[in-house]
Amino acid sequence: MAKWDEVGEELAKKLHSVKKESTIQKLAVAVIDHIRESYTEPNSRRTPLAKVRKAILAAFPDTETQEHPWQYFTNKGKGNIERYQHLALKYLTLSTEEWDAIGDEARQQWKAQQQAQQIEQKPEQQPETPQVAQTILDDMNISQLQLDGETQEMVEKAIAHSGISLADFVRKACQVYAKTVTGKQGQYESDLTAVPTEELLSSAAYKTHPGRAEELARRAIYALETHNNNCTEKSQKWMITQTAIQSLTGSKPATIKAILERYQTRLDDHNTKHELNPYDNRKPGRKIDDEIDLATLVPDGTSLA
């Protein structure tokens, strides 16, 4: 059976020449795998892991500020004291499943033992109540995220630059993305009917609103219908087409095309009623947006059919 304090010392020697987190992770995971292979019972893995971690702490003591690129910020365990530790300690941990197999009582004993060993490295620090439970995130290593190589390297650099743990980085990333998604959802759910047409056309506040193009297209269709119904000469009329709506709203062609598919029957009926075809929109020297003022014809969307 391996002498785990010696395994820890050997790992510490290897770590002295390693700065890259992915390499540190591989070395630490290899030791964890060695422990698992040596002990079939999860409860038996506590002591060897503790000895390995103690050897790493002896070789690389905690610091109050980040003094090396291979350190990461943590406040887990050890009375939740904020400190910088060697990255290897982030990966020298058992999985959540293993801790569940060990049981809460053993888990608490092991955490207390870990706290006592760490305090020996810094006698001036006073122990506080240890954190008993570890979350899945706290037990996770970056390889478990199954990122592609480029993304993993980018995340590793971001974590090193931010000085926070992988778990905290993932939490912050989830928080940012959740705000983005819920923000977009809020935009989808917001009603633009009462917003003035002039604001929808020109205000930067609505430029990225996901419902803007739909609402403007609805108003442009109504404006063209109103214009054509009030004309006395066919030469004054404009066929309602994708290009016409695009010119009045400034929206992208693909977006307008998708929107108009939902209005196709209505548009066909109106164009047929006025006997309009694409050639009727070929008016040399005339532009549809010069003759039809969308904001004037349809000030807002509250009275549209």
Stockholm file with secondary structure:
# STOCKHOLM 1.0

chainA/1-305         MAKWDEVGEELAKKLHSVKKESTIQKLAVAVIDHIRESYTEPNSRRTPLAKVRKAILAAFPDTETQEHPWQYFTNKGKGNIERYQHLALKYLTLSTEEWDAIGDEARQQWKAQQQAQQIEQKPEQQPETPQVAQTILDDMNISQLQLDGETQEMVEKAIAHSGISLADFVRKACQVYAKTVTGKQGQYESDLTAVPTEELLSSAAYKTHPGRAEELARRAIYALETHNNNCTEKSQKWMITQTAIQSLTGSKPATIKAILERYQTRLDDHNTKHELNPYDNRKPGRKIDDEIDLATLVPDGTSLA
#=GR chainA/1-305 SS CCCHHHHHHHHHHHHTTCCCHHHHHHHHHHHHHHHHHHCSSGGGGHHHHHHHHHHHHHHSCCBSSCCSTTEEEECSSGGGCCEEEETHHHHSCCCHHHHHHHCHHHHHHHHHHHHHHHHHHCTTSCCCCCCCCCCHHHHCCGGGGCCCHHHHHHHHHHHHHHTCCHHHHHHHHHHHHHHHHHHHHHHHHSCCTTSCHHHHHHCGGGTTCTTHHHHHHHHHHHHHHHHHHHCSSGGGCCCCCHHHHHHHHCCCHHHHHHHHGGGHHHHHHHHHHTTCCGGGGCCTTCCHHHHCCHHHHCSCSTTCC
#=GC SS_cons         CCCHHHHHHHHHHHHTTCCCHHHHHHHHHHHHHHHHHHCSSGGGGHHHHHHHHHHHHHHSCCBSSCCSTTEEEECSSGGGCCEEEETHHHHSCCCHHHHHHHCHHHHHHHHHHHHHHHHHHCTTSCCCCCCCCCCHHHHCCGGGGCCCHHHHHHHHHHHHHHTCCHHHHHHHHHHHHHHHHHHHHHHHHSCCTTSCHHHHHHCGGGTTCTTHHHHHHHHHHHHHHHHHHHCSSGGGCCCCCHHHHHHHHCCCHHHHHHHHGGGHHHHHHHHHHTTCCGGGGCCTTCCHHHHCCHHHHCSCSTTCC
//
